[in-house]
Amino acid sequence: MELIALTEMNALPESCVSAILSFVSPAEVCRLSLVSSTFLSAANSDVVWARFLPSDHVDIVSPAASPVEFSSKKELFLWLCQRPLLVDGGRKSFKLERSSGIVSYVLSAQELSINRSDDPAHWIWKTLPESRFKEVAELRTIDRLQIEGSIKTKALSLNTLYGAHLIFKVFDRAFGLDLMPLETSIEMDNWVRQGTARLQHPDQKKRHLEGLMYANRLEMVRKHWEAEGDHRGGGGVPSERGDGWMEVEVGEFLVESGGEGDGEVRMSLREVKGYQLKGGLVVEGIEVRPKSLVQ
């Protein structure tokens, strides 16, 4: 039946085939381009690929930190899939998912709200050759870690389940980061999802020694959580990325069609109950990327 349908479509004018192809996914367009010369020509049409680009792609690409040269909408789409594009003065990174055209962003550390990040006694801003951004934030020492970021829902793809991930590194000389999980939160409109996350895989021997030092404080925190009916465990643990950084999930959220046009997603990681000194963390940013497309 599918072969018969394709044969019938092949008899249609190229403009009609292009219009039809614009309603399937980029991956399916590439597959169908192999059917015939008519399909191939239609599959290269700007009518098709314009649909896979964000409606505001001109506003995104035009002021980009590096010029983007392209001769067709398809070429632009593939360019945005192959490499991250620095936007908003280099404070964000933008990319498209090749098989679906779904939007991803990385918010740089400069785009985030990090408590006391303007105090060199606590944080220093430095350049790392492996980072996509001009500067990253290195934690020297602090007793209360708080990292927050936000993004407008209209900048993201509709009907998509997104995950937010903190991108970071931990130095060998780091301390205080694996003693207690951070509290995470995702807020959107009146919806809130909370959880926990760790920045290091727990070192049992080190945790035992630090646990002895902070025994009273940890017990107070545990009792406080239990009094609030909160029995949260260790939460998410970090994993290695392909770009040499580490990441841990902050949470997930759904961008639905028909939502608030000026809505905002707020993401945060906080360690506010323990107050033990910590250091040796490098923050590159928070990535907001698709987990799945909701049908």
C-alpha positions in Angstrom: 0.0 0.0 0.0 2.8 2.4 0.8 4.5 1.7 -2.5 1.2 2.5 -4.3 0.8 5.7 -2.4 4.3 6.8 -3.3 3.7 6.0 -6.9 0.6 8.1 -6.9 2.4 10.9 -5.2 5.2 10.7 -7.8 2.6 11.7 -10.4 1.8 14.9 -8.6 3.4 18.3 -9.4 6.6 18.9 -7.6 5.0 21.8 -5.6 2.4 19.5 -4.3 5.0 16.9 -3.2 6.9 19.6 -1.4 3.8 20.7 0.5 3.2 17.1 1.5 6.8 16.4 2.6 6.7 19.5 4.8 4.4 17.6 7.1 6.8 14.7 7.8 10.0 14.7 9.8 13.4 15.7 8.4 14.5 12.1 8.7 11.6 10.9 6.6 12.2 13.6 4.0 15.7 12.4 3.5 14.5 8.8 3.2 11.7 9.7 0.7 14.2 11.8 -1.4 15.5 8.4 -2.6 12.2 7.4 -4.2 12.6 9.3 -7.5 14.0 12.5 -9.1 10.7 14.3 -8.4 10.9 13.4 -4.7 14.6 14.4 -4.6 13.9 17.8 -6.1 10.9 18.4 -3.8 12.8 17.3 -0.8 15.4 20.0 -1.4 12.8 22.7 -1.6 12.8 25.7 0.7 9.1 25.1 1.3 10.0 21.8 3.0 13.0 22.9 5.1 11.5 26.2 6.2 9.0 24.3 8.1 11.7 22.5 10.1 13.4 25.7 11.0 12.2 27.8 14.0 9.8 30.6 13.0 12.3 33.1 14.4 15.4 31.6 12.8 16.3 34.8 11.0 16.4 36.7 14.4 18.5 33.8 15.8 21.0 33.5 13.0 21.5 37.1 11.9 23.1 38.4 15.1 25.1 35.2 15.8 28.7 35.5 17.1 30.0 33.8 13.9 28.5 34.4 10.5 26.3 31.6 9.0 26.6 31.2 5.2 23.9 29.2 3.4 22.3 29.0 0.0 19.1 27.2 0.9 16.9 26.4 3.9 18.1 22.8 3.8 21.7 23.9 4.0 20.9 26.2 6.9 19.0 23.4 8.7 21.9 21.0 8.3 24.4 23.6 9.4 22.5 24.3 12.6 22.3 20.5 13.3 26.0 19.9 12.9 27.4 22.6 15.2 26.2 24.7 18.1 25.7 28.4 17.2 26.6 31.0 19.7 23.7 33.6 20.1 22.7 36.4 22.4 26.1 37.9 22.5 27.8 34.5 23.0 25.9 33.9 26.2 23.8 31.0 24.8 24.4 28.1 22.4 21.7 27.1 19.9 21.3 23.8 18.0 18.7 21.7 16.1 18.1 18.0 16.5 18.8 16.5 13.1 16.0 13.8 12.9 13.2 16.1 14.2 14.3 19.7 14.0 13.6 20.2 17.8 15.4 23.1 19.4 18.1 22.8 22.0 19.8 25.5 24.0 22.8 25.8 26.4 22.7 28.7 28.8 26.2 29.8 29.6 27.4 30.3 33.2 27.2 34.1 32.4 23.5 33.7 31.6 22.8 32.0 34.9 22.3 33.5 38.4 25.0 32.1 40.7 25.1 33.4 44.2 28.2 35.5 45.0 29.6 34.9 41.5 30.7 38.6 41.4 32.9 38.0 44.5 36.4 36.7 43.5 36.8 35.3 47.0 34.1 32.8 46.1 34.1 32.5 42.3 36.5 33.4 39.5 35.7 33.7 35.8 38.2 32.1 33.5 38.6 30.9 29.9 38.9 27.2 29.2 39.9 26.0 25.7 37.4 23.0 25.9 34.4 25.3 26.6 32.1 26.6 23.9 31.8 29.9 25.8 34.2 32.7 26.4 34.1 32.3 30.2 33.2 29.7 32.8 32.7 30.0 36.5 35.1 28.3 38.9 34.1 27.9 42.5 36.9 28.7 44.9 34.9 28.2 48.2 31.4 28.8 49.4 29.1 27.5 52.1 25.8 27.9 50.2 25.6 26.9 46.5 22.8 28.2 44.4 22.6 28.1 40.6 19.5 29.3 38.7 18.6 29.7 35.1 15.5 30.4 33.0 14.4 30.3 29.4 11.2 31.4 27.6 9.0 28.6 26.4 8.4 30.3 23.1 12.1 29.7 22.3 11.6 25.9 22.5 9.7 23.4 20.4 6.1 22.6 21.1 4.8 19.2 22.2 8.3 18.2 23.4 9.5 16.8 26.7 12.7 18.6 27.6 15.4 17.7 30.2 17.6 20.4 31.8 21.2 19.4 32.6 23.9 21.2 34.5 27.2 21.0 32.6 30.3 21.1 34.9 33.7 19.8 35.8 35.1 18.8 39.2 38.7 19.3 40.0 40.7 16.6 41.8 41.2 19.0 44.7 37.4 19.5 45.1 35.9 19.3 48.5 32.5 19.3 50.1 30.6 18.5 46.9 29.7 14.9 47.5 28.6 15.1 51.2 25.0 16.1 50.5 22.8 16.2 47.4 21.6 19.4 46.0 18.0 20.3 45.9 16.7 20.7 42.3 13.6 22.5 41.1 11.9 23.1 37.7 9.1 25.7 37.7 6.8 26.6 34.8 3.7 28.7 35.3 2.0 27.2 38.4 3.7 23.8 38.0 6.8 22.8 40.1 8.8 19.6 40.2 11.5 19.1 42.8 14.2 16.5 43.2 17.9 16.1 44.2 21.2 15.7 42.3 24.8 15.0 43.1 27.8 16.7 41.6 30.1 13.8 42.4 29.7 10.0 42.8 29.9 9.5 46.5 33.4 8.5 47.8 32.4 6.3 50.7 35.7 6.7 52.7 35.7 10.5 52.1 32.0 10.8 53.0 32.6 8.8 56.2 35.4 11.2 57.3 33.4 14.3 56.3 30.3 12.8 57.9 32.1 12.6 61.2 33.0 16.3 60.9 29.5 17.4 60.0 27.5 14.7 61.9 25.4 17.1 63.9 24.6 19.2 60.9 23.7 16.3 58.7 21.4 14.9 61.4 19.7 18.3 61.7 19.1 18.4 58.0 17.8 14.8 57.9 15.3 15.6 60.7 14.2 18.8 58.9 13.5 16.9 55.7 11.6 14.1 57.6 9.6 16.7 59.5 8.4 18.1 56.2 7.5 14.6 54.9 10.5 14.7 52.5 12.4 11.4 52.4 14.4 12.2 49.2 17.4 10.0 48.5 20.6 10.6 46.8 19.0 11.8 43.5 20.6 11.9 40.1 24.3 11.3 39.7 26.6 12.9 37.2 27.6 11.2 33.9 30.3 11.9 31.3 29.4 13.8 28.1 31.0 13.3 24.7 32.5 16.8 24.9 34.7 16.1 27.9 32.4 17.7 30.5 30.1 16.1 33.1 26.4 16.6 33.5 23.6 15.9 35.9 19.9 16.3 35.3 18.2 19.1 37.0 14.7 17.9 35.9 12.3 17.6 33.0 9.4 19.6 31.7 6.8 19.5 28.9 6.3 22.3 26.4 2.7 22.0 25.2 1.0 23.6 22.3 -1.6 26.2 23.4 0.4 27.2 26.5 1.3 30.7 27.5 3.1 32.5 24.7 5.3 34.4 27.2 5.7 31.5 29.6 9.1 30.8 31.3 10.8 27.8 32.6 12.9 28.3 35.8 15.6 25.8 36.7 17.6 25.7 40.0 20.1 23.7 42.0 20.5 24.7 45.7 22.5 23.4 48.7 20.9 25.6 51.4 20.5 23.3 54.4 24.0 21.9 55.0 26.2 25.1 54.9 29.4 23.1 54.7 32.3 24.7 52.7 32.7 23.4 49.2 35.0 24.2 46.2 36.6 22.9 43.1 33.5 23.1 40.8 33.6 24.6 37.3 30.2 25.5 35.8 29.9 25.8 32.0 26.1 26.2 31.9 22.7 24.5 31.8 21.6 22.6 28.7 17.9 22.3 27.8 17.5 19.5 25.2 14.7 17.2 24.1 14.0 13.9 25.7 11.1 12.9 23.5 8.4 14.3 21.2 4.8 14.1 22.5 2.4 12.8 19.8 
